[in-house]
Amino acid sequence: MSDSNSHAISASAPNHPEARHVDAHLVIDKSEWVPGKHPNPHRRHEGQTEYLERYLRCIECGVEVLKKRDFPVECDGGRR
């Protein structure tokens, strides 16, 4: 890990103490209300107008995914 990358991680970590490493990424859990019915039929209910979507976000490169395995191998956080 280069010095500039470790500085970026240490600078970001105090703002997100819950952040954890997933391979090359520094990840936080996120959630937001999305309009409409849930895409999974077994999680829908009558009269549903919105649902809570949970996802993962890398605080270094900004990539957002639903599952850890969906993160790209490389993190472009130092190239912003």
Secondary structure, DSSP 8 states (H G I E B T S, - for coil): --HHHHHHHHHHGGG-TT-EEETTEEEEEEEEEEES--SSGGG--TT--EEEEEEEEETTT--EESSGGGS-SS--GGG-
